Amino acid sequence: MNFQQLRSVREAVRCNFNLTEVANMLFTSQPGVSRQIRELEEELGVEIFVRAGKRLTGLTPPGEALLPIVERLLLDAENLKRAGQDFTAQLEGQLTVAATHSQARYALPQVVKEFRDSFPKVTLHLHQGSPKQVAAMLLSGEADIGVATEALGDYAQLVTLPCYRWTHSVIVPPGHPLLQETAPITLQQLTRYPIITYEVGYTGRSHIDDAFHAEGLHPDVVLTAMDADVIKTYVELGMGIGIVASIAVDEERDRNLGILDAGHLFAFNVTRLGLRKGAWLRGYAYSFVELFAPTLTRKVVATAFADQGG
């Protein structure tokens, strides 16, 4: 048994059983991948994959049982390598952070700058995606740290930690009637206008929908987007009013818009940090986490790993 055999099995599942893609991922040939898988099956005495001729079509019941062990062995091997690097090159290496668009645009820039100032020899990769994509990058090992508001808590394979709470704001074009209101805005008032907000599954959209539903209201959502800057653009064009994350608006930066507090209308949202259970974090990764959320010290994160089975 060797790690190349284990990687061939893992990548076959990740590549939806397409051995050509597996070969490309592992920088080898398709016959070589097939041979590695066959040799492992012969050594274990079971067939891991269901086959249709020479094609793999799925996992057998033994394969379903063996896959978590294969993934754990490969994760432990990577952890062993990272642990050694922690002692031989404590201030060098790379760190990959996956975040949603809002977090990458508004919450992370100052953190990234401070991290780069402290660890100039660490190469930082920042990937953006939906909450589900952020979770997928963590689960696959593509990302070391994930930052998102929704979805991360839905995966048992992740350790998740709350970072901070935030609310929504309503943005309107200059001179909009809502800016003339002296009392706090209401959900009923918002339903009088076309609404532009986030796509379902992004940046607290579920809390927006829940609030209207609880009041029996049906807002006219005319446009959705993943990014607050896109929403702002169409609000400025007069296509509707926007509902965006409060962290995405600033009176100085958004002088072409009117900003109204909506914290009383929608439930608080919690931005969470996600880590893959069982993963080894380099020392500088803990530093990044603490820069982003000062309450999440190395001790707090280590305790969370222990408490959540990481």
Legacy VTK file of the C-alpha trace (Angstrom):
# vtk DataFile Version 3.0
C-alpha trace
ASCII
DATASET POLYDATA
POINTS 310 float
0.000 0.000 0.000
1.312 3.473 -0.860
0.111 7.058 -0.879
-0.176 7.186 -4.673
-2.738 4.394 -4.514
-4.666 6.244 -1.834
-4.549 9.503 -3.830
-5.831 7.681 -6.908
-8.851 6.450 -4.964
-9.572 9.836 -3.405
-9.247 11.777 -6.660
-11.381 9.243 -8.527
-14.255 10.118 -6.209
-13.555 13.858 -6.364
-13.405 13.776 -10.170
-16.727 11.931 -10.405
-14.950 8.703 -11.432
-13.411 10.243 -14.550
-9.957 8.644 -14.718
-8.722 11.065 -17.370
-9.282 13.948 -14.951
-7.672 11.925 -12.148
-4.583 11.348 -14.276
-4.337 15.086 -14.974
-4.711 15.906 -11.294
-1.968 13.448 -10.310
0.323 14.191 -13.277
0.299 10.610 -14.455
-1.411 8.454 -17.093
-4.881 6.935 -17.074
-3.524 3.360 -17.215
-1.268 4.253 -14.297
-4.253 5.400 -12.229
-6.175 2.222 -13.091
-3.199 0.109 -12.078
-2.797 1.917 -8.736
-6.459 1.349 -7.912
-6.368 -2.306 -8.952
-3.238 -3.006 -6.912
-4.838 -1.489 -3.809
-8.029 -3.501 -4.340
-5.998 -6.700 -4.708
-4.044 -5.951 -1.543
-7.200 -5.230 0.452
-9.132 -8.123 -1.060
-12.189 -6.043 -1.977
-13.418 -4.032 -4.944
-13.593 -0.350 -4.075
-15.348 0.825 -7.242
-18.347 -0.306 -9.268
-17.358 -0.776 -12.905
-19.104 -0.774 -16.258
-16.503 -2.316 -18.527
-13.353 -0.283 -17.916
-15.227 2.741 -16.571
-15.727 3.487 -12.894
-19.342 4.363 -12.106
-19.468 4.539 -8.309
-18.313 3.184 -4.982
-19.097 -0.326 -3.778
-20.306 -0.763 -0.163
-16.730 -1.642 0.907
-15.556 1.416 -1.001
-18.021 3.626 0.885
-16.624 2.315 4.161
-12.973 2.625 3.113
-13.115 6.137 1.632
-13.171 7.996 5.003
-10.120 5.976 6.089
-8.296 6.817 2.869
-9.057 10.510 3.322
-7.941 10.411 6.956
-4.633 8.726 6.076
-3.905 11.336 3.414
-4.884 14.156 5.772
-2.585 12.761 8.478
0.250 12.558 5.965
-0.274 16.213 5.044
-0.470 17.132 8.734
2.835 15.354 9.344
4.467 17.384 6.580
3.019 20.642 7.929
4.085 19.829 11.482
7.648 19.351 10.281
7.506 22.631 8.379
6.337 24.392 11.522
9.656 23.584 13.163
11.960 23.987 10.182
10.410 27.095 8.587
8.111 28.733 11.080
7.693 31.992 9.150
7.582 30.620 5.617
5.001 28.740 3.603
1.579 29.410 2.178
-1.912 29.989 3.519
-5.143 29.675 1.553
-8.243 31.489 2.743
-11.652 30.970 1.134
-14.278 33.646 1.718
-17.532 34.935 0.337
-17.466 38.087 -1.784
-18.687 40.329 1.028
-16.127 39.048 3.505
-13.280 39.276 0.990
-14.269 42.792 -0.077
-15.179 44.404 3.234
-14.040 42.351 6.239
-10.674 40.928 5.168
-8.606 43.667 3.483
-7.130 45.166 6.664
-6.551 41.685 8.103
-4.703 40.607 4.957
-2.536 43.729 5.042
-1.590 43.236 8.697
-0.882 39.554 8.097
1.386 40.335 5.138
3.246 42.911 7.223
3.817 40.320 9.961
4.569 37.332 7.709
6.152 38.662 4.490
7.513 35.234 3.536
4.127 33.531 3.656
2.312 33.378 0.319
-1.346 34.154 0.886
-3.995 32.862 -1.527
-7.489 34.351 -1.272
-10.290 32.460 -3.026
-13.841 33.783 -3.341
-17.035 31.811 -3.694
-20.496 31.115 -2.372
-20.852 29.778 1.196
-21.247 26.264 -0.214
-18.146 26.698 -2.369
-16.198 27.948 0.660
-17.241 24.825 2.556
-16.290 22.614 -0.401
-12.826 24.175 -0.585
-12.315 23.463 3.109
-13.520 19.881 2.808
-11.287 19.161 -0.188
-8.224 20.642 1.503
-7.965 23.393 -1.109
-8.411 26.016 1.622
-6.986 26.146 5.149
-9.436 28.709 6.532
-12.973 29.589 5.433
-14.986 32.705 6.204
-18.715 32.946 5.481
-22.012 33.877 7.075
-24.178 30.989 5.949
-23.690 27.265 5.305
-20.441 26.560 7.204
-22.329 25.343 10.254
-24.161 22.760 8.136
-21.127 20.492 7.696
-20.223 17.994 10.402
-16.703 17.672 8.956
-15.922 21.304 9.791
-15.050 23.051 13.018
-16.843 26.408 13.000
-16.340 29.393 15.266
-18.417 32.594 15.512
-16.444 35.751 14.674
-18.792 38.719 14.810
-22.443 39.696 14.443
-23.817 42.155 11.925
-27.101 43.475 10.582
-28.456 44.764 7.277
-28.895 48.275 5.930
-31.235 49.659 3.316
-29.689 51.788 0.567
-31.665 54.170 -1.640
-30.951 56.751 -4.351
-30.593 60.405 -3.267
-33.941 62.120 -2.655
-35.806 58.851 -2.153
-39.070 59.162 -0.139
-37.766 56.799 2.555
-35.129 59.386 3.445
-37.898 61.783 4.475
-39.295 59.426 7.107
-38.609 60.505 10.690
-39.542 57.184 12.307
-37.579 53.971 11.774
-38.453 52.315 8.475
-40.814 49.341 8.449
-41.089 46.189 6.363
-44.448 47.430 5.062
-42.752 50.541 3.697
-40.080 48.477 1.942
-42.690 46.425 0.096
-43.848 49.588 -1.721
-40.655 49.616 -3.773
-38.740 47.187 -6.028
-36.024 45.486 -3.973
-32.499 44.547 -4.986
-30.647 42.238 -2.632
-28.494 39.118 -2.323
-29.077 35.789 -3.991
-30.591 33.046 -1.864
-27.903 31.508 0.346
-25.733 34.635 0.446
-24.985 37.194 3.129
-27.958 36.710 5.421
-30.587 36.474 2.674
-32.476 33.852 4.688
-33.048 36.345 7.505
-34.396 38.893 5.028
-36.873 36.372 3.608
-37.861 35.147 7.084
-38.674 38.669 8.285
-41.045 39.397 5.383
-42.614 35.941 5.604
-43.286 36.335 9.335
-45.316 39.478 8.577
-47.160 37.871 5.678
-45.530 40.276 3.232
-44.421 39.584 -0.330
-41.600 41.941 -1.368
-41.003 42.623 -5.051
-37.419 41.382 -5.431
-36.548 42.485 -8.949
-32.829 41.708 -8.980
-30.419 39.599 -6.943
-26.623 39.530 -6.869
-23.774 37.985 -4.906
-21.919 41.214 -4.244
-22.985 44.417 -2.470
-21.119 46.607 -4.965
-23.277 45.189 -7.756
-26.417 45.887 -5.735
-25.255 49.473 -5.119
-24.711 50.007 -8.841
-28.302 49.154 -9.730
-29.698 51.143 -6.821
-27.786 54.176 -8.124
-29.466 53.593 -11.510
-32.842 53.913 -9.809
-33.946 50.323 -10.361
-35.004 49.845 -6.754
-33.939 50.015 -3.139
-31.177 47.747 -1.860
-30.865 45.565 1.198
-27.188 44.881 1.906
-24.881 43.882 4.743
-24.151 46.773 7.077
-20.409 46.075 6.743
-20.722 46.825 3.023
-21.810 50.455 3.382
-19.956 53.550 4.498
-21.303 57.115 4.471
-18.059 58.580 3.141
-17.440 55.941 0.488
-21.101 55.706 -0.582
-21.883 59.398 -0.845
-24.116 58.780 -3.862
-26.522 56.712 -1.783
-28.821 57.202 1.160
-28.220 54.697 3.962
-30.932 53.599 6.407
-30.433 51.320 9.388
-32.382 48.056 9.155
-31.014 46.359 12.252
-34.499 46.399 13.821
-36.086 44.683 10.818
-33.946 41.607 10.296
-32.303 39.112 12.655
-28.618 39.386 13.460
-26.251 37.456 11.225
-23.121 35.691 12.440
-19.976 35.516 10.354
-18.262 32.204 11.015
-14.771 30.920 10.517
-14.464 27.328 9.348
-11.628 24.806 9.623
-11.490 21.218 8.480
-11.599 18.719 11.318
-8.308 16.929 11.775
-6.309 19.474 9.757
-2.975 20.737 11.064
-2.770 24.523 11.171
0.613 26.178 10.802
1.481 28.728 13.475
0.911 31.651 11.148
-2.593 30.336 10.349
-3.520 30.786 14.005
-2.157 34.328 13.765
-4.395 35.045 10.768
-7.420 33.762 12.658
-6.657 35.982 15.646
-6.130 39.037 13.432
-9.572 38.466 11.930
-11.309 37.727 15.243
-9.170 38.740 18.265
-11.254 36.571 20.595
-10.222 33.451 18.648
-6.823 32.891 20.194
-4.812 29.771 19.524
-6.052 28.301 22.802
-9.692 28.993 21.904
-9.293 27.417 18.461
-7.507 24.367 19.894
-10.301 23.942 22.445
-12.899 24.147 19.672
-11.054 21.424 17.748
-11.183 19.220 20.826
-14.815 19.976 21.689
-16.097 19.547 18.122
-14.129 16.399 17.449
-11.461 18.042 15.329
LINES 1 311
310 0 1 2 3 4 5 6 7 8 9 10 11 12 13 14 15 16 17 18 19 20 21 22 23 24 25 26 27 28 29 30 31 32 33 34 35 36 37 38 39 40 41 42 43 44 45 46 47 48 49 50 51 52 53 54 55 56 57 58 59 60 61 62 63 64 65 66 67 68 69 70 71 72 73 74 75 76 77 78 79 80 81 82 83 84 85 86 87 88 89 90 91 92 93 94 95 96 97 98 99 100 101 102 103 104 105 106 107 108 109 110 111 112 113 114 115 116 117 118 119 120 121 122 123 124 125 126 127 128 129 130 131 132 133 134 135 136 137 138 139 140 141 142 143 144 145 146 147 148 149 150 151 152 153 154 155 156 157 158 159 160 161 162 163 164 165 166 167 168 169 170 171 172 173 174 175 176 177 178 179 180 181 182 183 184 185 186 187 188 189 190 191 192 193 194 195 196 197 198 199 200 201 202 203 204 205 206 207 208 209 210 211 212 213 214 215 216 217 218 219 220 221 222 223 224 225 226 227 228 229 230 231 232 233 234 235 236 237 238 239 240 241 242 243 244 245 246 247 248 249 250 251 252 253 254 255 256 257 258 259 260 261 262 263 264 265 266 267 268 269 270 271 272 273 274 275 276 277 278 279 280 281 282 283 284 285 286 287 288 289 290 291 292 293 294 295 296 297 298 299 300 301 302 303 304 305 306 307 308 309
